[in-house]
Amino acid sequence: MLIACVLITHMPVKAELVRHPDIYNQPVIVTKESSTGLVVFDSSPEAYGVTSGMSIRDAISICNKAILIEFDEDYYNEIFDKTIRPIIQKIPRIEFSGFECIYLEID
């Protein structure tokens, strides 16, 4: 038995590119409310220097041309489900760890 972690990087940003293809190759920051205020949840590679968990104030000071998009959990779950459903049908044991990692048991 082998347990593998499949990493899915920048899923929220990639989902937003599907929804808004006109922002492709632009600096994009997906924001989310936290206990400390509005923070970066995900960012595109074009938002150079911006990292997850960073305050929006700091992110904007680094990348002032970034397009800010509010975290949309329902939409990301829908995209995630459509992407993962074919895998679930083929692999009986699967465990999810948010949008970033899927654990698969492979015999």
N, C-alpha and C positions, 0 to 999 in steps of 0.2 A: 504494500500500500504506500502510495506517495501522496503527500499533501502539498499542494502548490498554491501560492498566492499570485493571482493575476492582478497586476497593477493597472489602474485606469487613470492616467494622468490628465488633468485639466478637463475633466468631464463637464463641469458647469459651463466653462468658456466654450468648449466645443459644441455643447448643446445650443448655446446662444448664437454661435456662428451658423448653425442650421436654421435657426429661427430668423436671424438677421444677417444674411449673406453679405450685405453691404458693409459690414464692419470687419470683414476679413482683412488681415494684415494691418489692423489698427490696434493700438494699445487698449485692451479691454480689462476692466476690473469688475468682478462680481462681488458685490457687497452683502454683508449680513450683519444684522443687529446682534450684539453680544452684551454681556453684563458690563463691559467697559465702554460701550458705545458702538458706533458703526465701524466695522473692520473689513479687511480684505478676506474674502473666503477663497477666491481663486483669481488668477490673472493670466493673461496671454503672454507669450514670450516677448511680444513687442512692448509690454509694460516693464521694461528692463529695470531691475532693482527692486521691484515691488514683490513682497512675499506675503504668504497667507498669515493672517493674524495681525498684520500691521494695521495701525489706525488709518482711516481714510485721509485724515489730515496729513500724515506722514507720506502716504502713497501719492497724494496729489502734489506734494512738494517735490517728490522725485519724478513724477510723470504727470505733468499738468495738462497734457493733451489726452489723457485716458478717457475712455467712454465708460461711465459708471452704469452698471446694471444691477438691479436689486435681485437678490437670491430668490429663485422661484422653485421651491421644493416640489410642488406638484408636477411641474413641467419636467424637472430633472428625474423624478421618479418614473414618469411616463417614458422618457427616452431610455433610461436605465433598464426598465422592464422590457422594452422592445428589443434592446440590444442583448440582454441576458437570457430572455425566454428560450431561444434555440439551444443555448448551453444547458439550461436547466433540464430540458427534455432529454438530453443525452447523458448527463452526469447525475446519478441519483443522490449523491451527497455533496451539498454545496452550502456554504455559509457566507453571509455578506458582512462586510465591515465598512459600512457607509458607501460612498461613491468611489472611494479610492482603491479598495482591495476586495477581491473575492477569493475565498478559500475553496479549493476543489480537492476532493478525495479521488485519486485516480488509481485503479487497480492494474 
